[in-house]
Amino acid sequence: MMRAVRIKDHWGEQRLFTGRTVFAGIASALLLLIVIGRLFVLQVVRHEYYADLSQGNRVRLEPLPPDRGLIYDSNGTVIAENTPAYQLEITPEQVVDVPDTLQRLAAIELIDAEQVPTLTRLVRSGRKFEAIPLRLSLSDADMASFSVHQHEFPGVEIQTRLARWYPFGHEAVHALGYVAAISEDDLQHIDRDQYAGSALIGKIGLESAYERQLHGTAGHRQVLVNAQGRRVDRLGTTPVHLETLPPHAGNDIFLGLDMRVQHIAEEALAGKRGAVVAIQPETGDIIALASVPTYDPNKFTRGISTREYSVLRDDIDRPLFNRALRGTYPPGSTVKPMMALAGLQYGVIDPNASRPCHGYYTLPGSTHHYRDWKKDGHGSVDMRHAIATSCDVYFYGLAEVLGIDRVHDALTLLGFGKPTGIDVGGERAGLMPSQAWKMQTYKQQWYPGDTVIVGIGQGYLLATPIQLAHAAAIIAARGRSFQPRLVTAVRDASTGRITKLAPVAETPLVLNDPGMWDVVVQGMEMVTEAGGTAVAATRGAPYRIAAKTGTAQVFSIGQNEKYNASQVSERLRDHALFIAFAPADAPKIAIAVLVENGGHGGSVAAPIARRIFDAYLLGKYDTDTPAPPPALPALPALPPPPTEH
């Protein structure tokens, strides 16, 4: 008989089920408490933080670039302004394949194909959320072409921006400089927040030197966008508070430059290679600064192509080269008044004593002839007549007596061999040689013959046109010296207040006898009188001119060779130079003129200076010179310059 077996334990299963139920209930309660706690943190404790974060998902910050400050000349004429322009921009975070996008834009000729690699690097070096300009100025045809293809280029837009415009085109470009697109190198040293939305930055000249003043302070505004990043007017029916931080425009700057005189200077140099610098002796203000040939800076502001830039860069006449500040040339006979001052200061010569000139000079113990420009010589000349007739023999002898060390020290005091300190970059120092310099540079000793030719502005001596104008201004002011400058005043964009900048006085040149200035100035005045080397160009002037002509050799001529300009390559012909100031008795303007390979200073460079003098002193402007607009508020007057130092 089989015994009954118990198969199912109801009580055991009940206890197991009950235990699991209790555990599940406790676990669920704990999880619910965690969820409730998290919701409390998110919605109560950190409500403000996540509300701002949520706002950021639909509100985008759009940069507001500041208006660039304007540049005015001394008459209140605007010479650098801003005009609206349509700009092609790309936002990297909205573009899947940047190189492909740029290639396709090049295919429809909206950007230059040669610039694709450069633009690719620029886009990748910028912030992903900031728009990067691809083309600075679009024509109507360009905008129409893009509109047809816009759906093919997500992340690429046309924006209205302000572009720099130079109404006088090529005139004064070597003083003003230009602005151009911000490059990879620029991104390394600028404050990106301040340049957000800005496409341009000053590259050279005043635009670069005064970039901080001109640029201003950037602002921003909040823009409502949808999930696709497109701007919308509203988010459902919920009002959204959007904030705007307005930008602050850059300050305006005023120059001593007179565009009417600048126009005359550049017109007089047309067709030549050369430079003109005109300075007010009593302030150091630059009245005109011209370097020719020149170029149109507006090409850079709209985005110059690689081909266009190559044409400028490879031009044999070097239009991009600032001859006024960077060109170094033998000063030729324009250095003779400075040599005369050195001789007088060191007491090695009597200005009234006559010295013979037979057409050549020889050093003691040498048979080598240092020739005078006048084959038969000038006869017997004193210092004044030596300056007036530009007698080489007189200054050969003076240089030998002085010696190179004293020549070096004296000419250095007149600004040779060092930058003048003008308020734009790129100025070169020229070269004021000495015994130590030659030994260091060439490992050679200094020879007496080296000194002799420095006495007439040849040999190792090199100067820039602005140095020559600065030296002429020092003589005009009888030793008082001011640092050359372009900017004379700044107008605050916020208040409209104009602040006049005081001239920067330099250490004056004090001579042992103030009458020495009169000797040199009298000799320079005689340059423009009968028998002087500039009489033809200055004849009939209703004001007195103190001047010195110069003709500087480009290459050396053998002892028995004769220079013939008609048989020499044009680029190997002598440079023509001229320095002067007027009126001689109360100077208002000092000038230096250089014409590369122009020939004689008296016949080529002096007439250019005469035109500029007549324009500035007599108001003889050309009829096609643009008239200035109504004058701006008068600038505050400065106190009179000091009479003692």
VEXDREN-2710 file (C-alpha; in Angstrom, 1 decimal):
% VEXDREN-2710
k/r/px/py/pz
1/MET/0.0/0.0/0.0
2/MET/1.5/3.4/-1.2
3/ARG/2.1/6.2/1.3
4/ALA/0.8/9.8/0.4
5/VAL/3.6/12.3/-0.6
6/ARG/3.3/16.1/-0.2
7/ILE/4.3/17.9/-3.4
8/LYS/3.6/21.6/-2.8
9/ASP/4.5/23.8/0.3
10/HIS/1.8/26.5/0.3
11/TRP/3.1/28.1/3.4
12/GLY/6.7/28.3/2.2
13/GLU/5.7/29.9/-1.1
14/GLN/3.5/32.3/0.8
15/ARG/6.4/33.4/3.0
16/LEU/8.7/33.8/0.0
17/PHE/6.2/35.8/-1.9
18/THR/5.6/38.0/1.0
19/GLY/9.3/38.7/1.5
20/ARG/9.8/39.6/-2.2
21/THR/6.8/41.9/-2.1
22/VAL/8.1/43.7/0.9
23/PHE/11.6/44.1/-0.7
24/ALA/10.1/45.3/-4.0
25/GLY/8.0/47.8/-2.1
26/ILE/10.9/49.1/-0.2
27/ALA/13.1/49.3/-3.3
28/SER/10.3/51.1/-5.2
29/ALA/9.8/53.6/-2.4
30/LEU/13.5/54.3/-2.3
31/LEU/13.7/54.9/-6.0
32/LEU/10.6/57.1/-5.9
33/LEU/12.2/59.1/-3.1
34/ILE/15.4/59.5/-5.2
35/VAL/13.3/60.7/-8.2
36/ILE/11.4/63.1/-6.1
37/GLY/14.7/64.4/-4.6
38/ARG/16.2/64.8/-8.0
39/LEU/13.2/66.7/-9.3
40/PHE/13.3/68.9/-6.2
41/VAL/17.0/69.7/-6.9
42/LEU/16.3/70.4/-10.6
43/GLN/13.2/72.4/-10.3
44/VAL/13.7/74.1/-7.0
45/VAL/17.3/74.2/-5.9
46/ARG/18.9/74.6/-9.4
47/HIS/15.9/76.2/-11.1
48/GLU/17.7/79.4/-12.1
49/TYR/20.7/77.6/-13.5
50/TYR/18.7/75.2/-15.8
51/ALA/16.3/78.0/-16.8
52/ASP/19.3/80.0/-18.1
53/LEU/20.7/76.8/-19.8
54/SER/17.3/76.2/-21.4
55/GLN/17.2/79.8/-22.6
56/GLY/20.6/79.3/-24.2
57/ASN/19.3/76.5/-26.3
58/ARG/17.0/78.8/-28.1
59/VAL/18.8/82.2/-27.7
60/ARG/22.0/82.8/-29.6
61/LEU/24.4/85.6/-28.9
62/GLU/25.1/87.6/-32.1
63/PRO/28.1/89.9/-32.0
64/LEU/27.7/93.6/-32.7
65/PRO/31.0/95.0/-34.2
66/PRO/31.7/98.6/-33.4
67/ASP/31.9/101.3/-36.0
68/ARG/35.5/102.1/-36.8
69/GLY/36.7/105.6/-36.0
70/LEU/37.1/108.1/-38.8
71/ILE/40.3/109.8/-39.9
72/TYR/40.3/113.5/-40.8
73/ASP/42.9/115.8/-42.3
74/SER/43.8/119.2/-40.9
75/ASN/41.0/120.9/-42.7
76/GLY/38.3/118.5/-41.4
77/THR/38.1/116.5/-44.6
78/VAL/37.3/112.8/-44.1
79/ILE/40.0/110.7/-45.5
80/ALA/39.0/107.3/-44.1
81/GLU/35.4/106.5/-43.5
82/ASN/33.0/103.6/-43.3
83/THR/30.4/102.5/-45.9
84/PRO/27.9/99.6/-45.9
85/ALA/29.0/96.4/-47.7
86/TYR/27.6/92.9/-48.2
87/GLN/29.8/90.3/-46.7
88/LEU/29.8/86.5/-47.2
89/GLU/30.3/84.7/-43.9
90/ILE/30.5/81.1/-42.7
91/THR/29.6/79.7/-39.3
92/PRO/31.8/76.6/-38.8
93/GLU/29.5/74.7/-36.4
94/GLN/26.7/74.8/-39.0
95/VAL/28.8/73.4/-41.8
96/VAL/29.4/69.6/-42.1
97/ASP/32.4/69.8/-44.5
98/VAL/34.2/73.1/-44.5
99/PRO/36.8/72.4/-47.3
100/ASP/34.0/71.0/-49.6
101/THR/31.8/74.0/-48.9
102/LEU/34.7/76.4/-49.8
103/GLN/35.5/74.4/-53.0
104/ARG/31.8/74.6/-54.1
105/LEU/31.8/78.4/-53.4
106/ALA/34.9/78.7/-55.5
107/ALA/33.2/76.7/-58.3
108/ILE/30.5/79.4/-58.5
109/GLU/33.2/82.1/-58.4
110/LEU/32.1/83.6/-55.0
111/ILE/35.6/83.2/-53.6
112/ASP/39.0/82.8/-55.3
113/ALA/40.0/79.2/-55.7
114/GLU/43.6/80.1/-54.8
115/GLN/42.4/81.3/-51.4
116/VAL/40.6/78.0/-50.4
117/PRO/43.5/76.6/-48.4
118/THR/44.1/79.9/-46.6
119/LEU/40.4/80.3/-45.8
120/THR/40.2/76.6/-44.7
121/ARG/43.0/77.3/-42.1
122/LEU/41.4/80.5/-41.0
123/VAL/38.0/78.9/-40.4
124/ARG/39.5/76.0/-38.5
125/SER/41.6/78.4/-36.3
126/GLY/38.5/80.4/-35.3
127/ARG/35.7/79.7/-32.9
128/LYS/33.1/77.3/-34.2
129/PHE/30.2/79.4/-33.1
130/GLU/31.6/82.7/-34.6
131/ALA/31.0/83.7/-38.2
132/ILE/34.1/84.0/-40.3
133/PRO/34.2/86.3/-43.3
134/LEU/35.0/84.7/-46.6
135/ARG/34.4/87.7/-48.9
136/LEU/34.4/91.2/-47.7
137/SER/32.5/92.9/-50.5
138/LEU/29.9/91.4/-52.7
139/SER/28.5/93.0/-55.9
140/ASP/24.9/92.8/-56.9
141/ALA/25.8/90.0/-59.3
142/ASP/27.5/88.0/-56.6
143/MET/24.5/88.3/-54.3
144/ALA/22.2/87.2/-57.0
145/SER/24.4/84.2/-57.7
146/PHE/24.5/83.2/-54.1
147/SER/20.7/83.6/-53.7
148/VAL/20.2/81.0/-56.3
149/HIS/22.5/78.5/-54.6
150/GLN/21.9/79.5/-51.0
151/HIS/20.0/76.3/-50.1
152/GLU/23.1/74.3/-51.1
153/PHE/25.2/76.1/-48.4
154/PRO/23.9/75.7/-44.9
155/GLY/25.9/77.8/-42.5
156/VAL/26.9/80.3/-45.2
157/GLU/25.1/83.7/-45.1
158/ILE/25.3/87.2/-46.5
159/GLN/25.5/89.9/-43.8
160/THR/25.5/93.7/-44.0
161/ARG/28.6/95.1/-42.4
162/LEU/30.5/98.4/-42.5
163/ALA/33.6/98.4/-44.7
164/ARG/36.5/100.9/-44.7
165/TRP/36.5/103.3/-47.6
166/TYR/39.2/105.7/-48.6
167/PRO/37.6/108.5/-50.7
168/PHE/40.9/109.8/-52.0
169/GLY/42.0/106.4/-53.2
170/HIS/45.7/106.1/-53.6
171/GLU/46.5/109.5/-52.1
172/ALA/48.3/109.4/-48.7
173/VAL/48.1/105.6/-48.6
174/HIS/51.6/105.4/-47.3
175/ALA/50.6/107.5/-44.3
176/LEU/47.2/106.1/-43.7
177/GLY/47.9/102.5/-44.5
178/TYR/44.9/100.2/-44.9
179/VAL/42.7/97.7/-43.2
180/ALA/42.3/94.1/-44.4
181/ALA/40.8/90.8/-43.4
182/ILE/41.8/89.4/-40.0
183/SER/44.4/86.7/-40.7
184/GLU/45.5/83.6/-38.7
185/ASP/48.5/85.6/-37.4
186/ASP/46.1/88.4/-36.2
187/LEU/44.0/85.9/-34.3
188/GLN/47.1/85.0/-32.2
189/HIS/47.4/88.4/-30.6
190/ILE/44.0/90.1/-30.6
191/ASP/41.2/89.8/-28.1
192/ARG/38.7/87.6/-29.9
193/ASP/35.8/88.8/-27.9
194/GLN/36.5/92.4/-28.9
195/TYR/36.8/91.4/-32.6
196/ALA/33.8/89.1/-32.7
197/GLY/31.8/90.1/-35.8
198/SER/34.7/92.3/-37.1
199/ALA/36.2/91.3/-40.4
200/LEU/38.9/93.9/-40.7
201/ILE/42.0/95.1/-38.8
202/GLY/44.6/97.7/-39.5
203/LYS/47.6/96.3/-41.2
204/ILE/50.1/99.1/-41.8
205/GLY/50.3/102.9/-41.4
206/LEU/48.0/104.8/-39.1
207/GLU/45.4/102.2/-39.4
208/SER/47.7/99.8/-37.6
209/ALA/49.5/102.2/-35.3
210/TYR/46.2/103.5/-33.9
211/GLU/44.2/100.3/-34.1
212/ARG/43.3/100.3/-30.5
213/GLN/41.9/103.9/-30.7
214/LEU/40.1/103.3/-34.0
215/HIS/38.6/99.9/-33.4
216/GLY/36.2/100.6/-30.5
217/THR/34.5/98.1/-28.2
218/ALA/32.3/95.2/-29.5
219/GLY/28.8/94.5/-28.2
220/HIS/26.3/91.7/-28.6
221/ARG/22.6/91.0/-28.8
222/GLN/20.5/87.9/-28.0
223/VAL/18.7/86.4/-31.0
224/LEU/15.8/83.9/-30.8
225/VAL/16.4/80.8/-32.9
226/ASN/14.6/77.5/-33.5
227/ALA/16.0/73.9/-33.3
228/GLN/17.5/74.4/-36.8
229/GLY/19.4/77.5/-35.7
230/ARG/17.3/79.8/-37.8
231/ARG/16.1/83.1/-36.4
232/VAL/12.4/83.3/-35.3
233/ASP/10.3/86.2/-34.0
234/ARG/8.7/84.3/-31.1
235/LEU/8.7/81.0/-29.2
236/GLY/5.1/79.9/-29.2
237/THR/3.1/82.3/-27.1
238/THR/5.7/82.6/-24.4
239/PRO/7.3/86.0/-24.2
240/VAL/11.2/85.9/-24.2
241/HIS/13.3/88.7/-22.8
242/LEU/16.2/89.4/-25.1
243/GLU/19.1/91.6/-24.1
244/THR/21.3/93.9/-26.1
245/LEU/24.7/95.3/-25.2
246/PRO/25.4/98.1/-27.7
247/PRO/28.9/98.4/-29.1
248/HIS/31.0/101.6/-28.6
249/ALA/32.4/103.1/-31.8
250/GLY/36.1/103.8/-32.2
251/ASN/37.6/107.2/-31.6
252/ASP/38.1/109.6/-34.5
253/ILE/41.6/110.9/-35.2
254/PHE/42.7/114.2/-36.7
255/LEU/46.0/114.6/-38.7
256/GLY/48.3/117.5/-39.4
257/LEU/48.2/116.2/-43.0
258/ASP/46.7/118.7/-45.5
259/MET/45.1/116.7/-48.4
260/ARG/45.3/119.7/-50.7
261/VAL/49.0/119.9/-50.2
262/GLN/49.2/116.1/-50.4
263/HIS/47.5/116.1/-53.7
264/ILE/50.0/118.6/-55.1
265/ALA/52.9/116.5/-53.8
266/GLU/51.6/113.3/-55.4
267/GLU/50.7/115.0/-58.6
268/ALA/54.1/116.6/-58.9
269/LEU/55.7/113.2/-58.4
270/ALA/53.5/111.5/-60.9
271/GLY/55.3/109.3/-63.4
272/LYS/58.4/109.2/-61.1
273/ARG/59.7/107.2/-58.3
274/GLY/60.3/109.3/-55.2
275/ALA/59.1/110.8/-52.0
276/VAL/58.1/114.1/-50.4
277/VAL/57.9/114.9/-46.7
278/ALA/56.7/118.3/-45.5
279/ILE/56.8/119.2/-41.8
280/GLN/55.8/122.2/-39.6
281/PRO/59.1/123.1/-37.8
282/GLU/57.3/124.5/-34.7
283/THR/55.3/121.4/-34.0
284/GLY/56.6/118.4/-35.9
285/ASP/53.3/118.0/-37.6
286/ILE/53.5/116.2/-41.0
287/ILE/51.8/118.4/-43.7
288/ALA/52.4/116.0/-46.5
289/LEU/53.9/112.5/-46.7
290/ALA/54.0/111.1/-50.2
291/SER/55.7/108.0/-51.7
292/VAL/55.3/107.3/-55.4
293/PRO/54.3/105.1/-57.1
294/THR/51.4/104.2/-55.0
295/TYR/48.3/101.9/-54.9
296/ASP/44.6/101.9/-54.1
297/PRO/44.0/100.8/-50.5
298/ASN/40.3/100.1/-51.2
299/LYS/41.4/96.9/-53.0
300/PHE/42.5/95.5/-49.6
301/THR/39.4/96.5/-47.7
302/ARG/37.2/94.6/-50.2
303/GLY/39.4/91.6/-50.2
304/ILE/42.3/91.7/-52.7
305/SER/42.8/88.6/-54.7
306/THR/46.1/86.7/-54.8
307/ARG/46.6/87.7/-58.5
308/GLU/46.0/91.4/-57.7
309/TYR/48.4/91.3/-54.8
310/SER/51.1/89.5/-56.8
311/VAL/50.9/92.3/-59.4
312/LEU/51.6/94.9/-56.7
313/ARG/54.3/92.8/-55.0
314/ASP/56.2/92.0/-58.1
315/ASP/56.0/95.5/-59.7
316/ILE/59.6/96.6/-60.4
317/ASP/58.7/100.1/-59.2
318/ARG/57.6/98.7/-55.8
319/PRO/54.4/100.7/-55.2
320/LEU/53.9/98.9/-51.8
321/PHE/57.3/100.3/-50.6
322/ASN/57.1/103.4/-48.4
323/ARG/60.0/105.4/-49.7
324/ALA/59.3/108.3/-47.3
325/LEU/60.0/106.2/-44.2
326/ARG/61.8/103.2/-45.4
327/GLY/63.8/104.3/-48.4
328/THR/67.5/104.9/-47.5
329/TYR/69.6/107.0/-50.0
330/PRO/72.9/108.8/-50.0
331/PRO/71.8/112.4/-49.1
332/GLY/74.3/113.9/-51.5
333/SER/74.9/117.6/-51.2
334/THR/71.8/118.2/-49.0
335/VAL/74.1/117.2/-46.1
336/LYS/76.4/120.2/-46.6
337/PRO/74.5/122.6/-44.4
338/MET/74.8/120.0/-41.6
339/MET/78.5/119.6/-42.3
340/ALA/78.9/123.4/-42.0
341/LEU/77.2/123.4/-38.6
342/ALA/79.5/120.6/-37.4
343/GLY/82.5/122.6/-38.6
344/LEU/81.3/125.8/-36.8
345/GLN/80.4/123.9/-33.6
346/TYR/83.7/122.2/-33.3
347/GLY/85.5/125.5/-34.2
348/VAL/87.7/123.9/-37.0
349/ILE/86.8/126.5/-39.7
350/ASP/86.3/130.2/-40.1
351/PRO/83.1/130.8/-42.1
352/ASN/84.4/134.0/-43.5
353/ALA/87.7/132.6/-44.7
354/SER/88.0/131.7/-48.4
355/ARG/89.4/128.5/-49.6
356/PRO/90.5/127.7/-53.2
357/CYS/88.6/125.2/-55.4
358/HIS/90.4/124.1/-58.5
359/GLY/87.9/121.3/-59.4
360/TYR/89.4/118.5/-57.3
361/TYR/90.7/117.7/-53.9
362/THR/93.6/115.5/-52.8
363/LEU/94.5/114.1/-49.5
364/PRO/98.0/114.7/-48.2
365/GLY/100.4/112.2/-49.6
366/SER/97.9/110.9/-52.2
367/THR/97.5/111.6/-55.9
368/HIS/93.9/110.5/-56.0
369/HIS/91.6/113.3/-57.2
370/TYR/88.3/113.7/-55.5
371/ARG/86.5/115.6/-58.1
372/ASP/84.1/118.6/-57.8
373/TRP/80.9/118.5/-59.8
374/LYS/82.1/121.6/-61.6
375/LYS/85.1/120.6/-63.6
376/ASP/87.0/123.9/-63.5
377/GLY/86.2/124.5/-59.8
378/HIS/84.5/127.4/-58.1
379/GLY/87.5/129.6/-57.5
380/SER/87.8/131.0/-54.0
381/VAL/84.8/130.4/-51.8
382/ASP/83.8/131.0/-48.1
383/MET/81.3/128.9/-46.2
384/ARG/78.2/130.8/-47.4
385/HIS/79.2/130.6/-51.1
386/ALA/80.3/127.0/-50.7
387/ILE/76.8/126.1/-49.6
388/ALA/75.2/128.3/-52.3
389/THR/77.2/126.8/-55.2
390/SER/77.5/123.4/-53.6
391/CYS/81.3/123.3/-53.8
392/ASP/82.4/119.7/-53.2
393/VAL/86.1/120.6/-52.7
394/TYR/85.2/122.9/-49.7
395/PHE/83.3/120.1/-47.9
396/TYR/85.9/117.5/-48.8
397/GLY/88.4/119.5/-46.9
398/LEU/86.0/120.3/-44.0
399/ALA/85.2/116.6/-43.6
400/GLU/88.9/115.7/-43.4
401/VAL/89.6/118.3/-40.7
402/LEU/86.6/117.2/-38.7
403/GLY/87.3/113.4/-38.9
404/ILE/84.6/110.8/-39.1
405/ASP/84.0/110.6/-35.3
406/ARG/83.1/114.2/-35.0
407/VAL/81.0/114.1/-38.2
408/HIS/79.2/111.1/-36.8
409/ASP/78.4/112.8/-33.5
410/ALA/77.3/116.1/-35.1
411/LEU/75.0/114.5/-37.7
412/THR/73.5/112.2/-35.1
413/LEU/72.3/115.2/-33.2
414/LEU/70.5/116.3/-36.4
415/GLY/68.7/113.0/-36.6
416/PHE/70.9/110.9/-38.9
417/GLY/71.4/107.2/-38.2
418/LYS/68.3/106.8/-36.0
419/PRO/64.5/106.7/-36.5
420/THR/62.8/110.1/-36.1
421/GLY/60.0/108.4/-34.0
422/ILE/57.1/109.3/-36.2
423/ASP/53.9/107.8/-34.9
424/VAL/53.6/105.1/-37.6
425/GLY/55.6/101.9/-37.8
426/GLY/58.1/100.6/-40.3
427/GLU/60.5/103.6/-40.2
428/ARG/64.1/102.7/-41.0
429/ALA/67.1/104.2/-39.2
430/GLY/69.3/104.9/-42.2
431/LEU/73.1/104.7/-41.6
432/MET/75.5/107.1/-39.9
433/PRO/78.9/105.4/-40.3
434/SER/81.7/105.5/-37.9
435/GLN/85.1/103.8/-37.4
436/ALA/83.6/101.3/-34.9
437/TRP/80.7/100.5/-37.3
438/LYS/83.0/99.8/-40.2
439/MET/85.2/97.5/-38.1
440/GLN/82.2/95.6/-36.8
441/THR/80.5/95.3/-40.2
442/TYR/83.4/94.8/-42.6
443/LYS/86.3/94.0/-40.3
444/GLN/88.2/96.9/-41.9
445/GLN/89.7/100.1/-40.6
446/TRP/88.3/103.5/-41.5
447/TYR/90.3/105.3/-44.2
448/PRO/90.6/109.1/-44.7
449/GLY/89.1/108.7/-48.1
450/ASP/85.9/107.3/-46.5
451/THR/85.6/110.5/-44.5
452/VAL/86.1/112.8/-47.5
453/ILE/83.2/111.4/-49.4
454/VAL/80.9/111.4/-46.4
455/GLY/81.5/115.1/-46.4
456/ILE/79.4/115.5/-49.6
457/GLY/76.8/112.9/-48.6
458/GLN/78.2/109.9/-50.4
459/GLY/79.9/106.7/-49.3
460/TYR/78.4/104.8/-46.5
461/LEU/76.1/107.6/-45.3
462/LEU/72.4/106.8/-45.9
463/ALA/69.3/108.8/-44.9
464/THR/65.6/108.5/-45.3
465/PRO/63.5/111.4/-46.8
466/ILE/61.8/111.9/-43.4
467/GLN/65.2/112.3/-41.7
468/LEU/66.2/114.9/-44.3
469/ALA/62.9/116.8/-43.7
470/HIS/63.4/116.5/-39.9
471/ALA/67.0/117.9/-40.2
472/ALA/65.8/120.8/-42.3
473/ALA/63.1/121.5/-39.7
474/ILE/65.7/121.6/-36.9
475/ILE/67.8/124.2/-38.9
476/ALA/64.6/126.2/-39.6
477/ALA/63.7/126.3/-35.9
478/ARG/67.3/127.2/-35.0
479/GLY/67.9/124.0/-33.1
480/ARG/64.5/123.4/-31.6
481/SER/63.3/120.0/-32.4
482/PHE/60.0/118.2/-32.3
483/GLN/59.2/114.5/-33.0
484/PRO/57.5/114.2/-36.4
485/ARG/53.9/113.1/-36.1
486/LEU/50.8/112.6/-38.1
487/VAL/48.0/112.5/-35.5
488/THR/47.4/115.9/-33.8
489/ALA/44.0/115.3/-32.0
490/VAL/41.6/112.5/-30.9
491/ARG/37.8/112.8/-30.6
492/ASP/36.2/110.5/-28.0
493/ALA/33.3/108.6/-29.7
494/SER/31.3/108.5/-26.4
495/THR/31.5/112.2/-25.4
496/GLY/32.4/113.9/-28.6
497/ARG/35.2/115.7/-26.8
498/ILE/38.3/116.5/-28.9
499/THR/41.6/116.3/-27.2
500/LYS/44.5/118.1/-28.8
501/LEU/47.8/116.3/-28.5
502/ALA/50.8/118.4/-27.4
503/PRO/53.8/118.3/-29.7
504/VAL/56.6/116.1/-28.4
505/ALA/59.7/118.3/-27.9
506/GLU/63.1/116.7/-28.3
507/THR/66.4/117.8/-26.8
508/PRO/67.3/121.0/-28.5
509/LEU/70.5/121.4/-30.4
510/VAL/72.4/124.3/-28.7
511/LEU/75.4/125.8/-30.5
512/ASN/78.3/127.5/-28.9
513/ASP/77.3/130.7/-30.7
514/PRO/73.7/131.2/-31.9
515/GLY/75.1/133.3/-34.7
516/MET/76.3/130.0/-36.4
517/TRP/72.7/129.3/-37.4
518/ASP/72.6/132.6/-39.3
519/VAL/75.7/131.7/-41.3
520/VAL/74.2/128.4/-42.4
521/VAL/70.8/129.8/-43.1
522/GLN/72.3/132.7/-45.1
523/GLY/74.2/130.2/-47.2
524/MET/71.0/128.2/-47.8
525/GLU/69.1/131.4/-48.8
526/MET/71.9/132.1/-51.3
527/VAL/71.1/128.7/-52.9
528/THR/67.9/130.4/-54.3
529/GLU/69.6/133.6/-55.4
530/ALA/71.8/134.5/-58.4
531/GLY/74.6/132.0/-58.7
532/GLY/72.8/129.5/-56.5
533/THR/72.0/125.9/-57.6
534/ALA/68.2/126.4/-57.2
535/VAL/67.7/129.9/-58.5
536/ALA/65.6/128.8/-61.5
537/ALA/63.1/126.8/-59.5
538/THR/62.6/129.5/-56.8
539/ARG/62.7/132.6/-59.0
540/GLY/59.8/135.0/-58.4
541/ALA/58.7/133.5/-55.1
542/PRO/57.0/136.3/-52.9
543/TYR/58.7/134.7/-49.8
544/ARG/62.3/133.8/-49.0
545/ILE/63.4/130.2/-49.3
546/ALA/66.4/128.6/-47.6
547/ALA/67.4/125.5/-49.4
548/LYS/70.0/123.0/-50.5
549/THR/70.1/120.9/-53.6
550/GLY/71.6/117.5/-53.9
551/THR/72.6/115.0/-56.5
552/ALA/73.5/111.6/-55.2
553/GLN/75.4/109.0/-57.2
554/VAL/74.0/105.5/-57.4
555/PHE/77.2/103.8/-58.5
556/SER/80.9/104.8/-58.4
557/ILE/82.7/106.3/-61.3
558/GLY/86.4/105.5/-62.0
559/GLN/89.1/108.1/-61.6
560/ASN/89.4/108.8/-65.3
561/GLU/85.7/108.1/-66.3
562/LYS/83.1/110.7/-67.0
563/TYR/79.5/110.4/-66.0
564/ASN/77.0/110.7/-68.9
565/ALA/73.4/110.3/-67.9
566/SER/72.3/109.6/-71.5
567/GLN/74.6/106.6/-71.7
568/VAL/73.6/105.1/-68.3
569/SER/70.7/102.8/-67.6
570/GLU/67.8/104.9/-66.2
571/ARG/67.8/103.1/-62.8
572/LEU/71.6/103.8/-62.4
573/ARG/71.3/107.5/-62.9
574/ASP/71.8/110.0/-60.0
575/HIS/69.1/110.6/-57.4
576/ALA/67.7/114.2/-57.3
577/LEU/67.3/115.6/-53.8
578/PHE/66.2/118.9/-52.3
579/ILE/65.7/120.2/-48.8
580/ALA/64.3/123.6/-47.9
581/PHE/62.2/125.7/-45.5
582/ALA/60.1/128.8/-46.0
583/PRO/59.7/131.6/-45.3
584/ALA/63.3/131.7/-44.4
585/ASP/62.9/134.4/-41.7
586/ALA/59.8/132.8/-40.1
587/PRO/59.6/129.2/-41.2
588/LYS/56.2/127.6/-41.5
589/ILE/57.1/124.5/-43.5
590/ALA/60.2/122.4/-44.0
591/ILE/60.5/119.9/-46.8
592/ALA/62.6/117.1/-48.3
593/VAL/62.1/115.9/-51.9
594/LEU/63.6/112.8/-53.4
595/VAL/63.3/111.7/-57.0
596/GLU/65.0/108.3/-57.7
597/ASN/67.3/108.4/-60.7
598/GLY/65.9/111.9/-61.4
599/GLY/69.3/113.7/-62.1
600/HIS/70.0/117.1/-60.7
601/GLY/68.2/118.2/-57.5
602/GLY/68.0/121.9/-58.6
603/SER/66.2/121.1/-61.9
604/VAL/64.1/118.1/-60.9
605/ALA/63.4/118.0/-57.1
606/ALA/63.4/121.8/-56.4
607/PRO/60.4/122.6/-58.7
608/ILE/58.4/120.0/-56.8
609/ALA/59.1/121.7/-53.6
610/ARG/58.3/125.1/-55.1
611/ARG/54.8/123.9/-56.0
612/ILE/54.2/122.6/-52.5
613/PHE/55.4/125.9/-51.0
614/ASP/53.1/127.9/-53.2
615/ALA/50.2/125.6/-52.3
616/TYR/50.8/125.8/-48.5
617/LEU/51.9/129.4/-48.2
618/LEU/49.9/131.1/-50.9
619/GLY/46.9/128.7/-51.3
620/LYS/47.7/127.9/-54.9
621/TYR/45.8/124.6/-55.1
622/ASP/44.9/122.9/-58.4
623/THR/41.3/123.4/-59.5
624/ASP/40.7/119.7/-59.5
625/THR/41.7/119.3/-55.9
626/PRO/38.7/118.2/-53.9
627/ALA/37.4/121.0/-51.7
628/PRO/37.0/120.2/-48.0
629/PRO/33.6/119.8/-46.4
630/PRO/32.4/122.2/-43.7
631/ALA/34.9/122.4/-41.0
632/LEU/34.5/120.4/-37.8
633/PRO/34.4/122.2/-34.4
634/ALA/37.6/124.1/-33.8
635/LEU/40.3/122.1/-31.9
636/PRO/41.3/123.5/-28.5
637/ALA/44.3/125.7/-28.7
638/LEU/47.6/124.6/-27.2
639/PRO/49.7/126.8/-25.0
640/PRO/52.6/128.5/-26.8
641/PRO/55.6/126.3/-27.1
642/PRO/58.4/126.9/-24.6
643/THR/61.1/129.3/-25.6
644/GLU/63.7/127.8/-23.2
645/HIS/64.8/124.2/-22.7
END
